[in-house]
C-alpha cells in the first residue's frame, strides 16, 4: 500500500520530468502575471526545486518575456508605419491639390500654356478631317461672297449703262434667278449680266430709272438769271454785278 505522503505522477513519466513540465507552465503563468518568480510551483518552493528545473523555468520565463517584448515592438512598429503612411498620404494629397490650384491660376493669368497631350492615331485622323472640313466650308463661304460681290458690281455697271435702277434689280427675285447661275470667273461675264439687265428693263418698265430733266439751253454771249438774259460778266460794271448778286436786275 503506497504511502499517503507520496505524490502521484503521470503514468509513464518520472517525477522529476513531471515537475519540470508543471513548473514550466506555472513559471510562464507567473511571468505573465508580472511576478519576478513564482513563490511555489506544484506546492514546492522555487528555491527547493532542482537546479535543472530552476534553469528551465528561467529559460521559459526569458523566452516568454522576449516573445511579449517582440510582439509589443512589432505592434508599435506597425502602428508607427500606418501612422506615417496616413500622414504621407494626407501631405501628398494636399501638395497635389495645391499644385493643381497654382497651375489653374497660372493658366487663367496666361502665365503658362495648356499642356499638349499626345494624340492617338484615331484622334490625329479625326483632327485632320475636322480641319479639312472647316477649311472647305470657309473656302465655299469665300467663294459665295466673291460671287455675290462680283454680281452686285456687274449689275451696278449694267444698270448705269441701260438706265435701270440697280436697287430694284437686286431686289427682283425674277431677275436675280437669271443671273445667279453665271460664273464670275468666265469670260464674257459682265456682258452676260448687261444683256440680262437690258432684257429685264425692257420687260418691266418699273426697273427703269426716270429720265433726267433737260437743262435749259445756254445763251451765247451772256448769262441767264431767273430766265432773263444779262450781259456777260466781264462786260458788267461793278453796280450791275452787285445788283445781280442781290437779285436786282
WOPE-V997780 format. One record per pair of residues at least 6 apart in sequence whose ideal C-beta (glycine too) atoms are under 8 Angstrom apart, sorted by the first residue. I is the first residue (numbers start at 1). J is the second residue. D is the distance in whole Angstrom. If there is no record, write none. Layout:
BEGIN
i | j | d
I | J | D
I | J | D
END
This chain:
BEGIN
i | j | d
7 | 15 | 7
9 | 15 | 5
9 | 18 | 5
10 | 18 | 5
13 | 21 | 8
16 | 50 | 7
16 | 53 | 7
19 | 41 | 8
19 | 42 | 6
19 | 44 | 7
19 | 49 | 7
19 | 50 | 8
19 | 53 | 6
20 | 52 | 8
20 | 53 | 5
20 | 56 | 6
22 | 41 | 7
22 | 42 | 5
23 | 38 | 8
23 | 41 | 4
23 | 42 | 6
23 | 44 | 8
23 | 49 | 6
23 | 53 | 6
23 | 56 | 8
23 | 57 | 5
24 | 56 | 6
24 | 57 | 6
24 | 60 | 5
26 | 38 | 6
26 | 41 | 5
26 | 42 | 7
27 | 37 | 8
27 | 38 | 6
27 | 41 | 7
27 | 57 | 4
27 | 58 | 8
27 | 60 | 5
27 | 61 | 5
28 | 60 | 5
28 | 61 | 7
28 | 64 | 5
29 | 38 | 8
30 | 37 | 7
30 | 38 | 4
30 | 61 | 8
31 | 60 | 8
31 | 61 | 4
31 | 64 | 5
31 | 65 | 6
32 | 64 | 7
32 | 68 | 8
37 | 46 | 5
37 | 57 | 8
37 | 61 | 8
38 | 46 | 6
38 | 57 | 8
39 | 45 | 7
39 | 46 | 7
40 | 46 | 7
41 | 49 | 7
41 | 57 | 7
46 | 54 | 7
46 | 57 | 7
49 | 57 | 7
103 | 112 | 7
106 | 112 | 5
107 | 113 | 8
107 | 114 | 7
119 | 127 | 7
146 | 184 | 7
147 | 184 | 6
150 | 184 | 4
150 | 189 | 8
151 | 179 | 6
151 | 180 | 7
151 | 182 | 7
151 | 184 | 7
151 | 193 | 7
152 | 170 | 7
154 | 179 | 8
154 | 184 | 8
154 | 189 | 7
154 | 190 | 5
154 | 193 | 4
154 | 194 | 8
155 | 166 | 6
155 | 169 | 5
155 | 170 | 6
155 | 179 | 7
155 | 193 | 6
155 | 197 | 6
156 | 166 | 5
157 | 190 | 7
157 | 194 | 7
158 | 164 | 7
158 | 190 | 7
158 | 193 | 5
158 | 194 | 4
158 | 196 | 8
158 | 197 | 4
158 | 198 | 7
159 | 165 | 7
159 | 166 | 4
159 | 169 | 6
159 | 197 | 6
159 | 209 | 8
160 | 166 | 8
161 | 194 | 6
161 | 197 | 8
162 | 194 | 7
162 | 197 | 5
162 | 198 | 5
162 | 201 | 6
163 | 201 | 7
163 | 208 | 6
163 | 209 | 5
163 | 211 | 8
164 | 197 | 6
164 | 200 | 7
164 | 201 | 5
164 | 207 | 5
164 | 208 | 6
164 | 209 | 6
165 | 207 | 6
165 | 208 | 7
165 | 209 | 5
168 | 206 | 7
168 | 207 | 5
169 | 175 | 5
169 | 176 | 8
169 | 197 | 6
169 | 200 | 7
169 | 207 | 6
170 | 176 | 7
172 | 200 | 7
172 | 204 | 8
172 | 207 | 7
174 | 200 | 8
175 | 196 | 7
175 | 197 | 8
175 | 200 | 5
175 | 207 | 8
178 | 196 | 5
178 | 199 | 8
178 | 200 | 8
179 | 192 | 8
179 | 193 | 6
179 | 196 | 5
182 | 189 | 6
182 | 192 | 6
182 | 193 | 7
183 | 189 | 7
200 | 207 | 6
201 | 207 | 5
201 | 208 | 5
216 | 224 | 7
218 | 224 | 8
219 | 229 | 5
221 | 232 | 6
222 | 229 | 5
222 | 230 | 6
222 | 231 | 6
222 | 232 | 5
223 | 229 | 8
223 | 230 | 5
223 | 231 | 7
223 | 232 | 7
223 | 233 | 6
224 | 230 | 7
225 | 244 | 6
225 | 249 | 6
226 | 247 | 8
226 | 249 | 8
228 | 249 | 6
230 | 236 | 7
230 | 240 | 8
230 | 244 | 7
230 | 249 | 7
231 | 240 | 7
233 | 241 | 7
236 | 244 | 7
243 | 249 | 6
END
